Amino acid sequence: MKSFKRPEWRRPQWALALLIVASTLLPAHAAVQPLDHIVAIVNDEIITRQELAKRYAEVAQSLARQNTPLPPRETLEKQLLERMVTELALQQHARSTGIRVDPTQVERALQRIAEQNKLDMAGLQAALEKEGQSLDSMRNTIRNEILIARARERDVDNRVAVTDAEIEGYLQTQVQQGAETEYDFSHILIAVPENASPEEIQARRARADQVHAQLAAGADFAQLSASHSDAQNALQGGAFGWRASGKIPALFVDVLKQLQPGQIAPLLKSSNGFHILKLNNKRGLDATLSVTQTHARHILIKTNELTSEADARSRLLQLKERIENGVKFDDLARLHSEDASASKGGDLAWINPGDTVPDFEKAMDALQPGEVSAPIQSPFGWHLIQVLERRDQDVTQERQKLLARKAIRERKAEEAFQDWVRQIRDSAYVELRPLD
């Protein structure tokens, strides 16, 4: 059975973060700017009162769009400051361990944000300036998002291994349980620091019990998430959306499957802290899958300090001309492609819908068998693509194993990510100062 592993063709994990950045283009609530002073020191860098005020205004705007009641300002500011401290510690870790962000990748992200808002770059700049922001500040935000994402990929995602035994165990469990179930749920985390004292653990438990009691009394889950949760999605109301059971920690699944929509689970304890879950809905999954697969190959030229966007595109245009003059595509791929598939003549084997990033898939789907694309750009660089053939394929069994591997990897990576964030935050020197 073929494996469809393509680590270089995963969708960028910072794509969702860019959508959050893009959402700040909508009008923000006006806020009185306080006099500036230092509110936190993280190792050798500072966070200022005005930086915190700016983040508060953006989050207040986001919560208003979600129709989420705004928590008390003091409570929300403390939550935001802790989040900013953690983000800065992660950025410092990434930079100090050699991670750099290519400016061209930042510019491509800016272009996508402009397109999402139906603007050109001049229009994006005007919209930002109208709200008192700038392209440079947005570039910095995007750069930091990518910086953290790359550190996560290197330190967490790339170290997660999934064994064949785990896949078989996963599939056997699904057979025993019948069709796999998806859960739409929300989550509040009251984190417990690594090596916390018994007194600290008890204090966090008391805080979690208080939040749980408020929810049992009918309090708004999203509002309490924004004001109390230490989870990464706290400001999105703690919502996870639809997740297959295999992509959810087993601790959560054991509880969620016993709940009815709308119910709050009993308080849960893990190594990360205390968890509160609310089941919003659940549904079964269709186990049969037939898709149109594409057999394609490509040549990739990456951009960097030595190879500009124009250079990469020009090189591919020259290669396409040689292909049109009779030179074999696979021979040129072996000589020139900078992708791992170069040794196979650029062959990507059979590709399912969604296996590649959208830019690549859109260009590939527009080609007829035998046709070679013009140079196209993706987050990975510039490509020439040739479609060899297409077929409709029942990939149920093969896809089940692929989905099992993906689900196990995502679950293990998310658990490892939470531990990684906590370790970096706890190892940083942090000094919090009065906000006023």
Secondary structure, 3 states (H helix, E strand, C coil): CCCCCCHHHCCCCCHHHHHHHHHCCCCCCCCCCCCCCEEEEECCEEEEHHHHHHHHHHHHHHHHHCCCCCCCHHHHHHHHHHHHHHHHHHHHHHHHCCCCCCHHHHHHHHHHHHHHCCCCHHHHHHHHHHCCCCHHHHHHHHHHHHHHHHHHHHHCHHHCCCCHHHHHHHHHHHHHHCCCEEEEEEEEEEECCCCCCHHHHHHHHHHHHHHHHHHHCCCCHHHHHHHHCCCCCHHHCCEEEEEEHHHCCHHHHHHHCCCCCCCECCCEEECCEEEEEEEEEEEECCCCCEEEEEEEEEEEECCCCCCCHHHHHHHHHHHHHHHHCCCCHHHHHHHHCCCHHHHHCCEEEEECCCCCCHHHHHHHHCCCCCCECCCEEECCEEEEEEEEEEEEEECHHHHHHHHHHHHHHHHHHHHHHHHHHHHHHHHCCEEECCCC
